[in-house]
Amino acid sequence: MLKNLPEMNNHINMYKLADSSKVINGENQTVIEEIILLGFHALHGFKIICFLLFFMLYIVTLTGNMTITALVSVSSNLRHPMFFFLGHLSATDIILTTNIVPNMLGTILRERVSMSLAACIVQLQFFGISVGTECLLLTVMSYDRYLAICNPLHYNTIMNFKHCVYLVVSCWLLGILTSLVTVILVSRLHFCGPNVIDHFFCDLAPLLQLSCSDTSIVQLENILLATPLTLFPAIIITATYIAIFIAILKIPSTSGRQKTFSTCSSHLAVVTSFYGTLVTLYVIPANGQSLNANKVLSLLYTVVTPLFNPIIYSLRNKEIRVAFNKYVYSRKRLKMM
């Protein structure tokens, strides 16, 4: 880490901080208008390989999630609450990867990328919307599995289409509003330099480090709104799965237990991968963690998890495979006519 400090100082000293100035707190201070993202500067010797790898992962991620979203929209076999929620989960993954990966590819190829402060804040907003909404959707999906396994007689009555729409709209609105509050508070801060972020996207913590204003109100808002948006869903998911496991253990036959568990195993795998990286990165204290370790963890939930979601559900869910085969078959028949 110490070996990289001279290189980091050279990166920072290479850029002008701004071309305008303001009077802030009685002092004439330079105000930055441009943010420099360094990305993976330690891997510049392998930038072509890294670029091609992440580009292919991005294409596969988009293709997989767009396929699931399209299948849920057009297939009559997927008219089920679980797939309705899955379609919206894929939509959040599309927003998350499209918001971050193209810009990340630029940092890899050009060894750094510059963006306006406004664009950086917009990227932060869409990042917050996608992550917050995904946390809530995963919670709704665990509630759906809880009802299906622990209260099957009333499942169809409770999980009707109107209720499903209400739950999904609530997830999106809460994700948007929470992110919007954060972005409004951040946009009111003054940024006086330096203007270099050693990351591949505009995350909240490194962006606040560039501010010369008092950021306590933003940090307080993050504790009161953003953090509960992540932790409370995790608690609810844990509680629902405890109830699910208890219900499964009460099933007398082994085949019955396996069949019941298979209906929620895909969701459990996605939850574990998503929350595992989030908790490691944002909840567990970062003492001793290097910047490179933080970047790797950020890669897991911004690139790898959105890629795994369609793969996990496609491999472990027979209905999606059947719907995909029917769609491909119908397209072939249309071309032959």
LOTI-978530 format. One line per 5 residues: number of its first residue (from 0); their letters; for each residue z, y, x of C-alpha. Coordinates in steps of 0.25 Angstrom, whole numbers, padded with zeros to 4 digits. Layout:
NUM = A = Z,Y,X ~ ...
END
This chain:
0 = MLKNL = 0000,0000,0000 ~ 0003,0010,0011 ~ -0010,0007,0018 ~ -0017,0012,0006 ~ -0009,0026,0006
5 = PEMNN = -0019,0033,0016 ~ -0031,0028,0008 ~ -0024,0033,-0005 ~ -0022,0047,0001 ~ -0036,0048,0006
10 = HINMY = -0041,0045,-0009 ~ -0032,0055,-0014 ~ -0035,0066,-0004 ~ -0050,0064,-0007 ~ -0050,0070,-0020
15 = KLADS = -0048,0084,-0025 ~ -0038,0085,-0036 ~ -0044,0095,-0045 ~ -0053,0107,-0046 ~ -0043,0115,-0056
20 = SKVIN = -0029,0120,-0056 ~ -0018,0124,-0066 ~ -0005,0130,-0066 ~ 0005,0119,-0068 ~ 0020,0121,-0068
25 = GENQT = 0018,0135,-0062 ~ 0009,0130,-0051 ~ -0006,0130,-0048 ~ -0009,0115,-0047 ~ -0022,0108,-0046
30 = VIEEI = -0026,0100,-0059 ~ -0034,0087,-0057 ~ -0046,0084,-0065 ~ -0050,0071,-0059 ~ -0043,0058,-0057
35 = ILLGF = -0047,0048,-0046 ~ -0045,0033,-0048 ~ -0045,0025,-0035 ~ -0046,0012,-0042 ~ -0045,0000,-0032
40 = HALHG = -0047,0007,-0019 ~ -0041,-0004,-0012 ~ -0053,-0013,-0016 ~ -0064,-0004,-0012 ~ -0069,-0014,-0002
45 = FKIIC = -0072,-0024,-0014 ~ -0076,-0013,-0024 ~ -0090,-0020,-0028 ~ -0083,-0033,-0030 ~ -0072,-0027,-0038
50 = FLLFF = -0082,-0018,-0046 ~ -0090,-0030,-0050 ~ -0078,-0039,-0054 ~ -0072,-0028,-0063 ~ -0085,-0024,-0069
55 = MLYIV = -0088,-0039,-0073 ~ -0074,-0040,-0078 ~ -0076,-0027,-0086 ~ -0089,-0032,-0092 ~ -0083,-0046,-0096
60 = TLTGN = -0071,-0039,-0102 ~ -0079,-0030,-0111 ~ -0088,-0041,-0115 ~ -0077,-0050,-0119 ~ -0069,-0040,-0126
65 = MTITA = -0081,-0034,-0133 ~ -0085,-0048,-0137 ~ -0071,-0051,-0144 ~ -0072,-0037,-0151 ~ -0086,-0040,-0156
70 = LVSVS = -0082,-0055,-0160 ~ -0070,-0050,-0168 ~ -0078,-0040,-0175 ~ -0090,-0048,-0179 ~ -0085,-0063,-0180
75 = SNLRH = -0079,-0068,-0194 ~ -0071,-0079,-0186 ~ -0063,-0068,-0179 ~ -0058,-0061,-0192 ~ -0043,-0064,-0188
80 = PMFFF = -0032,-0054,-0184 ~ -0031,-0059,-0170 ~ -0046,-0057,-0167 ~ -0045,-0043,-0174 ~ -0034,-0039,-0164
85 = LGHLS = -0042,-0046,-0152 ~ -0054,-0037,-0155 ~ -0046,-0025,-0154 ~ -0039,-0030,-0141 ~ -0053,-0032,-0135
90 = ATDII = -0056,-0018,-0139 ~ -0044,-0012,-0131 ~ -0048,-0021,-0119 ~ -0062,-0015,-0120 ~ -0056,-0001,-0120
95 = LTTNI = -0047,-0004,-0109 ~ -0057,-0010,-0099 ~ -0068,0001,-0103 ~ -0058,0012,-0100 ~ -0054,0007,-0087
100 = VPNML = -0064,-0003,-0080 ~ -0076,0006,-0079 ~ -0069,0017,-0072 ~ -0062,0006,-0063 ~ -0075,0001,-0059
105 = GTILR = -0079,0015,-0054 ~ -0066,0016,-0046 ~ -0070,0002,-0039 ~ -0084,0006,-0037 ~ -0082,0020,-0032
110 = ERVSM = -0068,0018,-0026 ~ -0063,0029,-0035 ~ -0066,0036,-0048 ~ -0064,0050,-0053 ~ -0061,0053,-0067
115 = SLAAC = -0057,0066,-0074 ~ -0042,0067,-0078 ~ -0047,0067,-0093 ~ -0054,0054,-0091 ~ -0042,0048,-0084
120 = IVQLQ = -0033,0052,-0096 ~ -0044,0046,-0106 ~ -0044,0033,-0098 ~ -0029,0033,-0099 ~ -0030,0035,-0114
125 = FFGIS = -0039,0023,-0116 ~ -0031,0014,-0107 ~ -0018,0017,-0115 ~ -0026,0015,-0128 ~ -0031,0001,-0124
130 = VGTEC = -0018,-0004,-0118 ~ -0009,0001,-0129 ~ -0018,-0004,-0140 ~ -0019,-0018,-0133 ~ -0004,-0019,-0132
135 = LLLTV = -0003,-0017,-0147 ~ -0015,-0026,-0150 ~ -0009,-0037,-0142 ~ 0004,-0035,-0150 ~ -0003,-0036,-0163
140 = MSYDR = -0010,-0048,-0159 ~ 0003,-0055,-0155 ~ 0009,-0051,-0169 ~ -0004,-0057,-0175 ~ -0001,-0070,-0167
145 = YLAIC = 0014,-0070,-0171 ~ 0010,-0069,-0186 ~ 0000,-0080,-0185 ~ 0009,-0090,-0179 ~ 0023,-0086,-0184
150 = NPLHY = 0019,-0081,-0198 ~ 0006,-0088,-0201 ~ 0008,-0088,-0216 ~ 0008,-0073,-0217 ~ -0002,-0070,-0206
155 = NTIMN = -0014,-0068,-0214 ~ -0007,-0058,-0223 ~ 0000,-0050,-0212 ~ -0012,-0050,-0203 ~ -0023,-0045,-0213
160 = FKHCV = -0034,-0037,-0209 ~ -0028,-0024,-0213 ~ -0015,-0027,-0205 ~ -0024,-0030,-0193 ~ -0031,-0017,-0193
165 = YLVVS = -0018,-0010,-0195 ~ -0012,-0016,-0182 ~ -0025,-0014,-0174 ~ -0026,0001,-0178 ~ -0011,0003,-0175
170 = CWLLG = -0013,-0003,-0161 ~ -0025,0006,-0158 ~ -0018,0018,-0163 ~ -0005,0016,-0156 ~ -0013,0013,-0143
175 = ILTSL = -0021,0026,-0145 ~ -0009,0035,-0149 ~ 0000,0030,-0137 ~ -0011,0032,-0127 ~ -0015,0046,-0133
180 = VTVIL = -0001,0051,-0132 ~ -0001,0047,-0117 ~ -0014,0053,-0114 ~ -0010,0066,-0121 ~ 0002,0068,-0113
185 = VSRLH = -0005,0064,-0100 ~ -0017,0074,-0103 ~ -0006,0085,-0104 ~ -0002,0082,-0089 ~ -0006,0090,-0077
190 = FCGPN = -0013,0082,-0066 ~ -0012,0090,-0053 ~ -0016,0078,-0043 ~ -0018,0070,-0036 ~ -0029,0064,-0044
195 = VIDHF = -0030,0050,-0039 ~ -0026,0038,-0046 ~ -0025,0025,-0038 ~ -0029,0016,-0050 ~ -0042,0012,-0058
200 = FCDLA = -0038,0019,-0071 ~ -0030,0031,-0076 ~ -0017,0024,-0079 ~ -0005,0033,-0084 ~ 0004,0031,-0072
205 = PLLQL = -0005,0035,-0061 ~ -0011,0047,-0070 ~ 0003,0052,-0072 ~ 0005,0052,-0057 ~ -0006,0063,-0055
210 = SCSDT = 0001,0072,-0065 ~ 0009,0085,-0060 ~ 0015,0086,-0074 ~ 0028,0080,-0079 ~ 0023,0066,-0084
215 = SIVQL = 0037,0062,-0090 ~ 0032,0064,-0104 ~ 0020,0055,-0102 ~ 0029,0045,-0096 ~ 0039,0046,-0107
220 = ENILL = 0028,0044,-0117 ~ 0023,0032,-0110 ~ 0037,0026,-0111 ~ 0039,0029,-0126 ~ 0025,0026,-0131
225 = ATPLT = 0016,0018,-0121 ~ 0026,0009,-0115 ~ 0031,0004,-0129 ~ 0016,0002,-0133 ~ 0016,-0009,-0122
230 = LFPAI = 0030,-0014,-0122 ~ 0033,-0016,-0137 ~ 0020,-0024,-0139 ~ 0024,-0033,-0127 ~ 0038,-0035,-0134
235 = IITAT = 0031,-0038,-0148 ~ 0021,-0048,-0142 ~ 0032,-0055,-0134 ~ 0041,-0056,-0147 ~ 0029,-0061,-0155
240 = YIAIF = 0025,-0072,-0145 ~ 0040,-0076,-0144 ~ 0039,-0079,-0159 ~ 0025,-0085,-0158 ~ 0031,-0095,-0147
245 = IAILK = 0043,-0098,-0156 ~ 0033,-0101,-0168 ~ 0024,-0110,-0159 ~ 0036,-0118,-0154 ~ 0040,-0121,-0168
250 = IPSTS = 0026,-0128,-0170 ~ 0029,-0143,-0170 ~ 0015,-0148,-0164 ~ 0010,-0145,-0150 ~ -0004,-0143,-0155
255 = GRQKT = 0001,-0133,-0165 ~ 0009,-0125,-0155 ~ -0003,-0125,-0146 ~ -0013,-0121,-0157 ~ -0003,-0110,-0161
260 = FSTCS = -0001,-0105,-0147 ~ -0016,-0104,-0145 ~ -0018,-0094,-0155 ~ -0009,-0084,-0147 ~ -0012,-0088,-0133
265 = SHLAV = -0024,-0079,-0131 ~ -0016,-0067,-0135 ~ -0004,-0071,-0127 ~ -0013,-0072,-0114 ~ -0018,-0058,-0117
270 = VTSFY = -0005,-0052,-0119 ~ 0001,-0058,-0107 ~ -0010,-0053,-0098 ~ -0010,-0039,-0104 ~ 0005,-0037,-0104
275 = GTLVT = 0007,-0044,-0091 ~ 0000,-0033,-0084 ~ 0004,-0021,-0092 ~ 0019,-0025,-0090 ~ 0017,-0028,-0075
280 = LYVIP = 0010,-0014,-0073 ~ 0018,-0005,-0082 ~ 0031,-0011,-0086 ~ 0036,-0017,-0073 ~ 0040,-0007,-0063
285 = ANGQS = 0029,-0004,-0053 ~ 0038,-0004,-0040 ~ 0031,-0011,-0029 ~ 0018,-0012,-0037 ~ 0006,-0007,-0029
290 = LNANK = -0005,0001,-0035 ~ -0015,-0011,-0033 ~ -0005,-0020,-0041 ~ -0005,-0010,-0052 ~ -0020,-0009,-0052
295 = VLSLL = -0021,-0024,-0053 ~ -0012,-0025,-0064 ~ -0020,-0014,-0071 ~ -0032,-0022,-0069 ~ -0026,-0033,-0076
300 = YTVVT = -0024,-0026,-0090 ~ -0036,-0017,-0089 ~ -0047,-0027,-0084 ~ -0042,-0041,-0084 ~ -0034,-0042,-0097
305 = PLFNP = -0045,-0036,-0105 ~ -0054,-0047,-0099 ~ -0045,-0058,-0102 ~ -0043,-0054,-0117 ~ -0057,-0059,-0122
310 = IIYSL = -0057,-0071,-0112 ~ -0043,-0076,-0117 ~ -0046,-0074,-0131 ~ -0060,-0080,-0130 ~ -0056,-0092,-0122
315 = RNKEI = -0043,-0095,-0131 ~ -0049,-0092,-0145 ~ -0058,-0101,-0152 ~ -0062,-0091,-0163 ~ -0067,-0081,-0153
320 = RVAFN = -0076,-0091,-0146 ~ -0081,-0096,-0159 ~ -0084,-0082,-0163 ~ -0091,-0079,-0150 ~ -0100,-0091,-0151
325 = KYVYS = -0104,-0088,-0165 ~ -0107,-0074,-0161 ~ -0116,-0078,-0150 ~ -0123,-0089,-0159 ~ -0126,-0079,-0170
330 = RKRLK = -0132,-0069,-0159 ~ -0141,-0080,-0154 ~ -0145,-0084,-0168 ~ -0149,-0069,-0171 ~ -0157,-0069,-0158
335 = MM = -0165,-0081,-0162 ~ -0169,-0076,-0175
END
